Amino acid sequence: MERGKSVVIIGGGLGGLFTGAILSHEGMKVTILEKNATIGGGLQSFKRFGMVFDTGMHVIAGLGPNGNIRKICQYLGVMDKMQIMDVDDDCTDLLYFAEDKAYYRIAKGRGPFVESLSSYFPEERVNLQNYVEAIYRLTSEVSLFNIQRTSESLFAHSEEFMMAADAFIAKYIKDSKLRSIIAYMNPLYGGRGNQTPAYVHAIINVLYINGASRFKGGSYLFAETLADCIREHGGTVLTNNPVTKIEVENREVKAVVASKGDYHADYYICDIHPCSMFKLMDEKALPKSYRDRLNSIPNSYSAFSLYLKMKENSFPYINHSVYYMTTYCDIWNFGQMNKPWPLGFLLMTSPELNQGKYSRKVLLTAPMPMEMCQMWENTVTGHRGESYRLWKKECTDKLLDRVEEVYPGFRDKIEAVNSSSPLTIRDYYNVKDGSLCGFSKDYNNLALSQVPVVTKIRNLLLTGQNNNLHGFCGVPLTAINTCEAIFGLNYIVDKINQAIE
Ligand SMILES: Cc1cc2nc3c(=O)[nH]c(=O)nc-3n(C[C@H](O)[C@H](O)[C@H](O)COP(=O)(O)OP(=O)(O)OC[C@H]3O[C@@H](n4cnc5c(N)ncnc54)[C@H](O)[C@@H]3O)c2cc1C
């Protein structure tokens, strides 16, 4: 019955594009309104020094032979158009702990993951096996993660599902260093000790244990592929078109006002941070209790990033991520202000379409609390002043000092440096607090951060990283939730499974 109906999506990020692609595929007439000059949000790439750099989508997963995101892409008919490169099987990630100058190589796959860590901690082999079994067990509790039919409620889960991630790890692993090592991916989900629920940790770890990939030639190519999918079904994707107002009457959206005009549709979907959405509406459009609840949810921390152009033939292409950590005990503390910065960072070389032996691009992402930029919080891009420039230079130097420990002589190989701060993320994506992953999840109060895709406004739905899980592996799953709020529970899941059979 919904085929042929129209939908306007506010925000052309990962969530807006996946939701739009699915709805177009199911016959709806989709219009996406994106504020920036390019679509993609976290999938955006930008040009500097004559090169294409990816803003945020550096490591992706779920694309293996039975991967959940692969299944969605197959159903959409875009899998064959994706330009991706799998990272090395024998070393998906290389970890370095400065505290004791120790390196750990993590291998792909359940067995190899256990084996790789057992080689450093032989006495923990059985514990590691039990831990891996436990995280896979937790993911099997989430039907959508496995693209299976659901009737589940968040609260129909095992006790472990709702534990704090650090306590969950400690339940299985005795060695305190190994506990920290196992938590190394937590910056990927904005992890916080004694807050992040075990199921978030389990989902991300399982995804990456199953195999990580990278976009070749720039993540924007995939954003374009999703946009093409929408256009091929008669939809429209409009850039440079910020939405400035959502007009609501009697709990129904009547129109959205954007810089290029007013838009009317049967349904409206917001892919922007809900707290940014509130600013586009009259105060009375939604109940105060709802606004207060969402405004009170803490956001995950932000990041400072370096986008480096390397001199020709000077730095190798490395086909895995490198995680630098200062101390084991701070593994869950990336969002804390009372710690020296940086506590750690992720270094990676991003592949070109025809990647050779050397890389011209190195990306560094170092988690950073938004509060570190408080001094400039009321400034806008390009007008933050000399003190901001100097502070960024200082942060850049601190990061490069750390990189030198792993790759001596690294500085000499750099041709040009571009940096971004939490303020860049805040203003570029219009995301509250420049958050990396949106609303922070807290096992102490899961209901608080669990934001349904339906709202009290009859024809307004939400999508994107703030509803469930963030990132390349979470946002497409939420897109299914959003589309099923229109088409009915399990409708899209069934379609995906039929398509891949
Ligand atoms: C530095 C960084 C590194 C990251 N690395 C990874 C990674 O390696 N792997 C991974 O899986 N995830 C990563 N993430 C997380 C990932 O990028 C996000 O979870 C994901 O992009 C969120 O998608 P979204 O659609 O919810 O939001 P976004 O991608 O933020 O999309 C929202 C869109 O709405 C637009 N918009 C905002 N306001 C308006 C308005 N008023 N009118 C019209 N349009 C508007 C924005 O411009 C944007 O395009 C990273 C994030 C950051 C910031």
The ligand as an SDF file (V2000), in Angstrom:
LIG
                    3D

 53 58  0  0  0  0  0  0  0  0999 V2000
   36.1440   11.0150   12.3720 C   0  0  0  0  0  0  0  0  0  0  0  0
   35.1670    9.8750   12.2760 C   0  0  0  0  0  0  0  0  0  0  0  0
   35.6420    8.6070   11.9800 C   0  0  0  0  0  0  0  0  0  0  0  0
   34.7370    7.5400   11.8700 C   0  0  0  0  0  0  0  0  0  0  0  0
   35.2240    6.3270   11.4890 N   0  0  0  0  0  0  0  0  0  0  0  0
   34.3550    5.3180   11.2550 C   0  0  0  0  0  0  0  0  0  0  0  0
   34.8240    4.0910   10.7230 C   0  0  0  0  0  0  0  0  0  0  0  0
   36.0170    3.9270   10.4500 O   0  0  0  0  0  0  0  0  0  0  0  0
   33.9130    3.1020   10.5110 N   0  0  0  0  0  0  0  0  0  0  0  0
   32.5860    3.2720   10.7910 C   0  0  0  0  0  0  0  0  0  0  0  0
   31.8010    2.3380   10.5740 O   0  0  0  0  0  0  0  0  0  0  0  0
   32.1170    4.4270   11.3080 N   0  0  0  0  0  0  0  0  0  0  0  0
   32.9560    5.4540   11.5310 C   0  0  0  0  0  0  0  0  0  0  0  0
   32.4940    6.6490   12.0090 N   0  0  0  0  0  0  0  0  0  0  0  0
   31.0600    6.7620   12.3470 C   0  0  0  0  0  0  0  0  0  0  0  0
   30.2080    6.9610   11.1100 C   0  0  0  0  0  0  0  0  0  0  0  0
   30.7870    7.9410   10.2820 O   0  0  0  0  0  0  0  0  0  0  0  0
   28.7960    7.3780   11.5210 C   0  0  0  0  0  0  0  0  0  0  0  0
   28.2650    6.4520   12.4480 O   0  0  0  0  0  0  0  0  0  0  0  0
   27.8470    7.4570   10.3500 C   0  0  0  0  0  0  0  0  0  0  0  0
   28.3640    8.2220    9.3020 O   0  0  0  0  0  0  0  0  0  0  0  0
   26.5410    8.0700   10.8140 C   0  0  0  0  0  0  0  0  0  0  0  0
   25.6360    8.1150    9.7540 O   0  0  0  0  0  0  0  0  0  0  0  0
   24.3200    9.0120    9.8990 P   0  0  0  0  0  0  0  0  0  0  0  0
   23.5770    8.9020    8.6230 O   0  0  0  0  0  0  0  0  0  0  0  0
   23.6130    8.6830   11.1510 O   0  0  0  0  0  0  0  0  0  0  0  0
   24.8580   10.4860   10.1080 O   0  0  0  0  0  0  0  0  0  0  0  0
   25.7800   11.4200    9.1120 P   0  0  0  0  0  0  0  0  0  0  0  0
   26.5990   10.5150    8.3050 O   0  0  0  0  0  0  0  0  0  0  0  0
   26.3700   12.3820   10.0300 O   0  0  0  0  0  0  0  0  0  0  0  0
   24.6790   12.0590    8.1910 O   0  0  0  0  0  0  0  0  0  0  0  0
   23.8870   13.1430    8.5550 C   0  0  0  0  0  0  0  0  0  0  0  0
   23.7490   14.0090    7.3130 C   0  0  0  0  0  0  0  0  0  0  0  0
   22.7730   15.0340    7.5640 O   0  0  0  0  0  0  0  0  0  0  0  0
   23.2530   16.2330    6.9980 C   0  0  0  0  0  0  0  0  0  0  0  0
   22.5460   17.3360    7.6670 N   0  0  0  0  0  0  0  0  0  0  0  0
   22.7090   17.7780    8.9380 C   0  0  0  0  0  0  0  0  0  0  0  0
   21.8710   18.7800    9.1920 N   0  0  0  0  0  0  0  0  0  0  0  0
   21.1450   18.9780    8.0580 C   0  0  0  0  0  0  0  0  0  0  0  0
   20.1070   19.8870    7.6840 C   0  0  0  0  0  0  0  0  0  0  0  0
   19.6340   20.8060    8.5360 N   0  0  0  0  0  0  0  0  0  0  0  0
   19.5770   19.8140    6.4320 N   0  0  0  0  0  0  0  0  0  0  0  0
   20.0300   18.8920    5.5340 C   0  0  0  0  0  0  0  0  0  0  0  0
   21.0240   18.0280    5.8350 N   0  0  0  0  0  0  0  0  0  0  0  0
   21.5680   18.0600    7.0880 C   0  0  0  0  0  0  0  0  0  0  0  0
   24.7490   16.2000    7.2640 C   0  0  0  0  0  0  0  0  0  0  0  0
   25.4580   17.1030    6.4400 O   0  0  0  0  0  0  0  0  0  0  0  0
   25.0470   14.7300    6.9460 C   0  0  0  0  0  0  0  0  0  0  0  0
   25.3110   14.5330    5.5830 O   0  0  0  0  0  0  0  0  0  0  0  0
   33.3560    7.7440   12.1220 C   0  0  0  0  0  0  0  0  0  0  0  0
   32.8840    9.0220   12.4380 C   0  0  0  0  0  0  0  0  0  0  0  0
   33.7660   10.0780   12.4930 C   0  0  0  0  0  0  0  0  0  0  0  0
   33.2250   11.4550   12.8080 C   0  0  0  0  0  0  0  0  0  0  0  0
  1  2  1  0
  2  3  1  0
  2 52  2  0
  3  4  2  0
  4  5  1  0
  4 50  1  0
  5  6  2  0
  6  7  1  0
  6 13  1  0
  7  8  2  0
  7  9  1  0
  9 10  1  0
 10 11  2  0
 10 12  1  0
 12 13  2  0
 13 14  1  0
 14 15  1  0
 14 50  1  0
 15 16  1  0
 16 17  1  0
 16 18  1  0
 18 19  1  0
 18 20  1  0
 20 21  1  0
 20 22  1  0
 22 23  1  0
 23 24  1  0
 24 25  2  0
 24 26  1  0
 24 27  1  0
 27 28  1  0
 28 29  2  0
 28 30  1  0
 28 31  1  0
 31 32  1  0
 32 33  1  0
 33 34  1  0
 33 48  1  0
 34 35  1  0
 35 36  1  0
 35 46  1  0
 36 37  1  0
 36 45  1  0
 37 38  2  0
 38 39  1  0
 39 40  1  0
 39 45  2  0
 40 41  1  0
 40 42  2  0
 42 43  1  0
 43 44  2  0
 44 45  1  0
 46 47  1  0
 46 48  1  0
 48 49  1  0
 50 51  2  0
 51 52  1  0
 52 53  1  0
M  END
$$$$
